[in-house]
Amino acid sequence: MLQRSYRLAKPLLFKADAESAHAIAAAAMRAVTPFVSHSHIHERAPKILFDRKVYSPLGIAAGFDKKCAAPEYLHRLGFGFVESGSLTPKPQPGNAKPRLVRLPESEALINKMGFNNPGFERGWRSLRSRLAAAPRDYLIALSLGKGKDTPVERAQDDYVSCLDLLARDVMSEYLFYIAINVSSPNTPNLRALQTGKAIRALVKECVAVSPRPVVVKFAPDFVSDKLYRDSLDAALAAGAQGIIISNTSTNHSLTSVPPALKDFGGGLSGKPLAERARHLLSLTLKHTKGKVPVISSGGVFSPQEARRRLDLGADLVQVYTGFVYYGPDFARDSLRVA
């Protein structure tokens, strides 16, 4: 019923600008949450990851829940976890609008949001109020990012200051994991933190103070597999306890982009990333050899694709753009796929 309603409303939603449509759809979902039937994922056999029981391997990627509301409707729809954020130390308005556009023919989005968020203090206050009350089969992770105006050489301070505040709050023990986002293309110089000594130093400092497992989110745009493996090795050597691969891509040649958007910038997400994301997932799994959980993200455009990532060996799968295009039954249908 909900899926049918979404598909009927989708043409109207897609006539609104993408950012407004997201807000409208989220508000509508919150309103109907009491009437959404439970997916009963608690009846599934759980797996243990980050010392938590995971009942559904499908989750929502960072960027969907920017205000850290951890909406209950996601759980009712069959998602086992949500990665809220990304939060920065201070509130940020993000980049100027328009900053989110659809490419419907490609089932893709391009965003240059720029970590718009309420800031760590307010965002964490919202999230912590939901943690203890969340159903046991709905896990909540938190993503952290660098402030736009923070010089890259002082980026560690942004992450460590937030982690230090979390470590002082017993409620942080309820978090699933904490993601270190060093791969958004929409914050100046952020991706410089992915490479060599930078990622090793950052992860080492974060692990030293973090109250929960530190998971590093990488970009799909390394110029070679070797450079990615080098960064992966550095993060793992510094104590990273999980990997998310991958974020959005700056390689817009992966799809057909209208001339009007040639200079739009930002990160591409959705179906065009699928092949690249599968390659990086396989590379990551081969390299990590099961030592840490690997979360596949990017290009998960259908329930069948989500199942394919799990079959390739991903421990968890995150979706965002695919959820926008497919609709509310994404997680349920992913769990049904044989």
C-alpha positions in Angstrom: 0.0 0.0 0.0 2.7 2.5 1.0 4.8 1.5 -2.0 1.9 2.0 -4.4 1.1 5.4 -2.8 4.7 6.5 -3.3 4.8 5.5 -6.9 1.6 7.4 -7.5 3.0 10.5 -5.8 6.5 10.2 -7.2 5.8 12.1 -10.5 4.4 15.0 -8.4 7.3 14.9 -6.0 9.8 14.9 -8.9 8.3 18.1 -10.2 9.5 19.8 -7.0 13.1 20.6 -6.6 15.0 17.6 -5.2 15.7 19.1 -1.7 12.2 20.2 -1.1 10.8 16.8 -2.3 13.1 15.0 0.2 11.7 17.2 3.0 8.1 16.6 1.9 8.5 12.8 1.6 10.2 12.6 5.0 7.5 14.6 6.6 4.8 12.4 5.0 6.6 9.3 6.2 6.8 10.6 9.8 3.1 11.4 9.7 2.1 7.9 8.6 4.6 6.1 10.8 1.9 4.9 13.3 0.1 3.3 10.4 3.1 1.6 8.8 3.1 -2.2 9.5 6.2 -3.5 11.1 8.7 -5.4 8.9 9.4 -7.8 11.8 13.1 -7.9 11.2 13.5 -9.0 14.8 12.3 -12.4 13.7 15.4 -12.8 11.5 18.5 -14.5 12.8 21.0 -11.7 13.8 24.6 -11.4 13.0 27.1 -9.8 15.3 28.9 -6.7 14.1 30.7 -4.1 16.2 29.5 -6.2 19.2 25.8 -5.5 18.3 23.1 -7.8 17.0 22.2 -6.8 13.5 18.8 -8.1 12.3 18.7 -6.5 8.9 21.9 -5.8 6.9 20.2 -2.9 5.0 20.9 0.6 6.3 20.5 4.2 5.4 23.7 6.1 4.4 24.8 9.3 5.9 23.2 12.4 4.4 19.6 11.2 4.6 19.3 12.0 8.3 21.2 15.2 8.5 19.4 16.5 11.6 19.9 13.3 13.6 16.3 12.4 14.1 16.8 8.6 13.5 13.3 8.4 12.2 11.3 5.3 13.3 9.7 4.8 10.0 13.0 3.5 8.6 13.0 0.7 11.1 9.4 -0.1 10.3 10.3 -0.3 6.6 12.9 -3.0 7.3 16.1 -1.0 7.7 18.4 -2.4 10.4 20.4 0.8 10.9 20.8 4.4 10.0 24.0 6.4 9.9 22.9 9.9 11.0 24.8 13.0 10.2 27.4 14.0 9.1 27.9 16.4 12.0 30.6 19.0 12.2 31.6 20.8 15.4 29.7 24.0 14.6 26.4 24.4 12.7 26.8 24.9 8.9 24.2 26.1 6.4 25.9 24.1 3.6 26.5 25.4 0.1 24.2 27.7 -1.8 21.0 26.3 -3.4 20.4 24.6 -5.8 22.7 22.0 -4.4 20.8 18.7 -5.2 19.6 17.7 -8.6 18.1 14.5 -10.1 19.1 12.7 -13.2 16.0 10.5 -13.6 17.0 8.8 -16.8 20.1 7.5 -15.0 18.4 6.9 -11.6 21.1 9.2 -10.2 21.5 12.3 -8.0 24.2 15.0 -8.0 24.6 16.8 -4.7 26.9 19.5 -3.4 25.2 19.9 0.0 28.4 20.8 1.9 27.7 19.1 5.2 24.7 21.3 6.1 23.9 20.2 9.7 22.8 21.6 13.0 26.2 21.3 14.6 27.5 18.6 16.9 26.0 19.9 20.1 22.4 20.1 18.8 22.7 17.1 16.6 24.0 14.9 19.4 21.3 16.1 21.7 18.7 15.1 19.3 20.3 11.7 18.6 21.0 10.8 22.2 17.3 11.3 23.1 16.4 8.5 20.7 19.2 6.0 21.4 17.9 4.3 24.5 14.3 4.2 23.3 15.2 2.8 19.9 14.0 -0.8 19.2 16.7 -3.4 19.8 16.6 -4.3 16.1 17.2 -0.7 15.0 20.8 0.5 15.3 21.9 4.1 15.1 25.4 5.1 13.9 26.9 8.6 13.7 28.9 10.2 11.0 31.4 13.0 11.7 32.9 15.5 9.2 35.4 18.4 9.0 34.0 21.9 9.2 34.1 23.9 6.0 36.3 26.6 7.4 38.7 24.4 9.3 42.1 24.2 7.7 43.0 20.7 6.5 46.1 20.7 8.8 43.8 21.2 11.8 41.1 18.7 10.6 42.0 16.3 13.4 40.8 18.8 16.0 37.3 18.7 14.5 36.9 15.0 14.7 38.7 14.5 18.0 36.8 17.3 19.8 33.5 15.6 18.8 34.7 12.2 19.8 36.0 13.5 23.1 32.6 14.9 24.0 31.0 11.6 23.0 33.4 9.7 25.2 32.3 11.8 28.2 28.7 10.9 27.6 27.6 7.4 28.6 24.8 7.5 26.0 27.4 7.2 23.3 27.8 3.5 24.3 24.4 2.9 22.5 25.8 4.0 19.1 26.4 1.2 16.6 29.6 2.8 15.2 31.1 6.2 14.5 32.0 7.0 10.9 34.8 9.3 10.0 33.8 10.9 6.7 36.9 12.0 4.9 35.5 11.5 1.4 32.7 14.0 0.7 33.7 16.0 -2.4 31.8 19.1 -1.2 34.0 20.2 1.6 37.3 22.0 0.6 40.4 19.7 0.9 38.5 17.0 2.8 39.7 14.2 0.5 43.3 15.2 1.2 42.7 13.4 4.5 42.3 10.0 2.8 45.8 9.6 1.7 49.1 8.3 3.2 50.2 9.8 6.5 47.1 12.0 6.8 44.7 9.1 7.2 47.0 7.2 9.4 47.4 10.1 11.8 43.7 11.0 11.8 42.5 7.5 12.5 45.1 7.0 15.2 43.9 10.1 17.0 40.2 9.2 16.6 40.6 5.6 17.8 42.4 6.8 20.9 39.4 8.7 22.1 36.4 7.2 20.4 33.9 5.4 22.7 32.7 3.1 19.8 34.3 1.5 16.7 35.8 3.9 14.2 34.7 3.3 10.6 36.4 5.1 7.8 34.4 6.2 4.7 36.4 6.3 1.5 35.7 7.9 -1.9 35.5 5.9 -5.2 37.8 8.2 -7.1 41.3 7.1 -6.3 43.4 7.3 -9.4 44.6 3.7 -9.0 43.8 0.6 -7.0 47.2 0.8 -5.5 46.7 4.2 -4.0 43.4 3.0 -2.5 45.0 0.0 -1.0 47.8 2.2 0.4 45.1 4.4 2.1 43.3 1.3 3.3 46.4 -0.2 4.8 47.2 3.1 6.5 43.7 3.3 8.0 43.8 -0.3 9.2 47.3 0.0 10.6 46.1 3.0 12.7 43.2 1.0 14.2 40.2 1.5 11.9 37.6 -1.0 12.9 35.5 -0.9 9.8 35.4 0.4 6.2 32.6 2.1 4.2 33.2 2.0 0.5 32.2 4.3 -1.0 31.0 7.9 -1.1 29.7 9.9 -4.1 31.9 10.3 -7.2 33.3 13.4 -8.8 33.5 11.4 -12.1 30.4 12.7 -13.8 31.4 11.0 -17.0 29.9 7.8 -15.5 26.6 9.0 -16.9 25.1 11.5 -19.3 24.9 14.9 -17.6 22.8 17.6 -19.2 24.8 20.6 -20.5 23.2 22.9 -18.0 24.8 20.8 -15.2 28.3 20.5 -16.7 29.7 23.0 -14.2 27.4 22.1 -11.3 30.2 20.2 -9.4 29.3 18.0 -6.5 29.2 14.2 -6.1 27.3 11.7 -8.3 25.3 8.9 -6.7 23.0 6.2 -7.8 22.9 3.6 -10.5 25.9 4.9 -12.5 28.2 4.1 -9.6 27.2 0.4 -9.3 30.0 -1.1 -11.3 32.7 1.0 -9.7 31.3 0.3 -6.2 31.3 -3.5 -6.8 34.9 -3.4 -7.9 36.0 -1.4 -4.9 33.9 -3.7 -2.6 35.7 -6.8 -4.0 39.1 -5.1 -3.7 38.4 -4.1 -0.1 37.2 -7.6 0.9 40.2 -9.2 -0.8 42.5 -6.8 1.0 40.9 -6.8 4.5 40.4 -10.6 4.5 37.6 -10.5 7.0 39.6 -8.6 9.6 37.1 -5.8 9.9 33.4 -5.3 8.8 33.0 -3.8 5.3 29.9 -1.7 4.5 29.0 -1.4 0.8 27.6 1.9 -0.3 27.1 3.7 -3.6 25.2 2.6 -6.6 22.8 0.3 -4.7 20.0 1.1 -7.1 17.7 -1.9 -6.5 16.9 -4.7 -4.0 18.6 -7.1 -6.4 21.7 -4.9 -6.3 21.7 -4.8 -2.5 21.5 -8.6 -2.5 24.3 -8.8 -5.0 26.6 -6.7 -2.7 25.7 -9.1 0.2 26.5 -12.1 -2.0 29.8 -10.5 -2.9 30.7 -10.5 0.8 29.6 -7.1 2.2 28.7 -7.3 5.9 26.2 -4.5 5.5 24.8 -2.4 2.7 23.8 1.2 2.8 21.4 3.0 0.4 20.1 6.5 -0.2 19.6 7.4 -3.8 18.2 3.9 -4.6 15.7 4.4 -1.8 14.6 7.7 -3.4 14.0 6.2 -6.8 12.7 2.7 -5.7 10.5 3.7 -2.8 9.5 2.6 0.7 9.7 -1.2 0.1 13.4 -1.1 -0.8 14.6 -2.9 2.4 11.7 -5.3 2.6 12.1 -6.3 -1.0 15.9 -6.6 -0.6 15.3 -9.1 2.3 12.9 -11.1 0.1 15.3 -11.4 -2.8 16.6 -15.0 -2.9 
